[in-house]
Amino acid sequence: MSAPARAGASPDAPPARALPVAAALREAGLAAFVMAVLAFPLIGFVLTDVSGGVTLRTRFEWVALASAIVFAGRLALALAPGRVAIPLAPAFSAAGLALSRSEAGRWIGPALAGFALVLPLMPFADRYIVDLGTSVLIYVMLGWGLNIVVGLAGLLDLGYVAFYAVGAYSFALLALHFDLTFWQCLPLAGVFAAFFGVILGFPVLRLRGDYLAIVTLGFGEIIRMVLLNWQEFTGGPNGLSSIPRPTFLGAPLARSAPEGTTTFHEFVAPLMEPVYAIFGEEWGFSPMHRIVWLYYIILVLALVTNFFTLRIRNLPVGRAWEALREDEIACRSLGINPTNTKLSAFAIGAMFAGFAGSFFAARQGFVSPESFTYIESAVILAIVVLGGMGSQLGVVVAAAFLILIPEFGRDFAQYRMLIFGLAMVLVMIWRPQGLVSGREPSVRLHPEAR
């Protein structure tokens, strides 16, 4: 049997026939009924402010409109010949989202890196845009770190946010109690997070699949509950505040600093006098400088994470991860130690989460257990899965997709998460292997054969 026939996509296969009118009307009516049931409690009622309190107002016309749209759309799909299944993959491919890793990485990756590098310098880049870009880069870095565990090693980890929290609290506690700077705490936060990754790895050495996911989920909740209840050490639900910001060459990016400390603006002021004479004092200190500085820190950390992942994938440990992902029994038969392979994946993935957590604490100036709930792990895992397991570029696309969609939907605050969930469902229907699907093998027996 030929490959297209095996895949169920033979060019000689007859096109799907349209449904009879009665069956099409029945399907469309059922779809409209389901939509009405779902829309009735979600958009059928709304609380409005009135003098002296609030009142409940009905919007049944919105429910009827939504049901009518679903009825018409489902009826058109059912009656259109050959259009029962929606072949939207070519549309995604034309948009550049369905490109394989080998095709897209050649020019899309460098183009995105160049755009990220010049984003704060663009005319439209205000504080909101740069802050939003910083948030996307944090999730890109977290996605690349989890991609080592899930995408390369094939270990389902639902407690990845625990390492994120360890990195954040490590930096906060070291900075507050030992007066260490961000640059001194950054490697320590990664080491502590990697240590916790090894601690998690030992109990799950014999687990796979759903059992592994349950244990990692419990580990994440254990870390959160410890942070929540150990008030003498972590501050409990009140968290830790007054966390110092990252400095530039030891000088804080602030208008004023404690006595005896020179700010970065004061340090470069003599060198900037010709610029001030030409352009005026508006080229002096600005609160935007700190925002841009934080943006470039996380950009460098994310690029280092990407470079490290791409390089280690070609090393023996990276190939061992991929062998473990494909078949653990075959991995053992080749003489690969699954214990060391799993522990190395957990440790290295956790290390990058610790780096990201350290930056998060420095950026916010405050950490609390509410920032490290299970939903964060779910979002990071969704970034890896939607982007394409093992795809570095896919993580970038999925992170931008999952972070920007809810952000731009703030004008529709009541339906923001509904739109977010609908977008995820549509992506998983039309691109089940991820937005940027296709895993490039690390080693080819015949490199010239592609």
HUKAZI-V957244 format. One record per run of one state. SS is the DSSP state (alpha for helix, beta for strand, coil for the rest). FROM is the first residue (numbers start at 0). TO is the last residue. If there is no record, write none. Layout:
BEGIN
ss,from,to
SS,FROM,TO
SS,FROM,TO
END
This chain:
BEGIN
ss,from,to
coil,0,1
alpha,2,5
coil,6,19
alpha,20,42
coil,43,43
beta,44,49
coil,50,51
beta,52,57
coil,58,58
alpha,59,78
coil,79,87
alpha,88,94
coil,95,99
alpha,100,103
coil,104,106
alpha,107,120
coil,121,125
alpha,126,151
coil,152,159
alpha,160,177
coil,178,180
alpha,181,202
coil,203,208
alpha,209,228
coil,229,229
alpha,230,233
coil,234,234
alpha,235,237
coil,238,238
beta,239,240
coil,241,246
beta,247,247
coil,248,249
beta,250,250
coil,251,262
alpha,263,278
coil,279,279
alpha,280,282
coil,283,286
alpha,287,312
coil,313,314
alpha,315,325
coil,326,326
alpha,327,332
coil,333,336
alpha,337,363
coil,364,364
beta,365,366
coil,367,367
alpha,368,370
coil,371,372
alpha,373,386
coil,387,390
alpha,391,407
coil,408,408
alpha,409,429
coil,430,449
END
